[in-house]
Amino acid sequence: MIAKKLTDTAALIVGGSSGVGLETARQLTQAGVPRIALLGRDAERLRAASESVSRISGAEVVPLSADATDAAAAARAAAEAHTRLGSIDLLVNSVAGGAPPALLHEIDPADIEPTLRGQLLAPLLMTRIVLPWMYEQEGGSIVNIASDAAKVATPGETVLGGAMAGIVTFTRAAALEAKRFGVRVNALTPSLIEGTPTTELITRDGFSAKLFAHAAKQAHLGVPQPSDLAALVVFLAGPDAQRLTGQAISVNGGISAA
């Protein structure tokens, strides 16, 4: 089974209004992808992002406002994307959480479930929803953005690490299920990503700021930027990566070798 050329690809990007998701949309259009849907919660920010992406190459960009952690809302939004784009050949799940790292005994137990839902549920739901369409068309690529917290045990990342490990594990299991249908499923696991709202939050102050200041010093190749992640998504979307599946690829500038 030969993967589609990027010029024949339709993409759905969850979390596409900012950070890695938005930069991925920009790079995909520059690579020739003609149809993209951006899914997020903030309708106004989605419209602005869609217009900025469309101006790059004249690609058709569809903004879809929905909560991807809600199964019914996610299914409706994905179905609309599938209808309006004609197909979904690439799914990118780039969902960032809002909770900075903290030691487990200091976390309010009531905050654990929202963190797990916000990080793990959206990519899992969207992958489940889109897979049958990709099976039917006998091809597709799914890229889930997780974190090196999935691989490297770090104080302060107990809850986050559990969620990220969940993303990596379901990515690998889904890859084994999907390969016979020509569908590839991979994950990217960054650490810090320069210039994103999440990095601004986690490096602001307190324990989290100290943790990531130390991590940044280990990134001798440079702290990754959204463009580094986006370039790898573009590669994974196209035919040059058609035999690559079930992988969790670290993009961290040398912070760790996991």
Helices and strands as residue ranges (DSSP letters): G 6-8, E 10-14, H 19-30, E 35-40, H 43-57, E 60-65, H 71-85, E 90-93, G 104-106, G 109-111, H 112-116, I 117-121, H 122-137, E 140-145, G 148-150, H 158-178, G 179-181, E 183-190, H 197-202, H 206-217, H 226-237, G 239-241, E 248-251
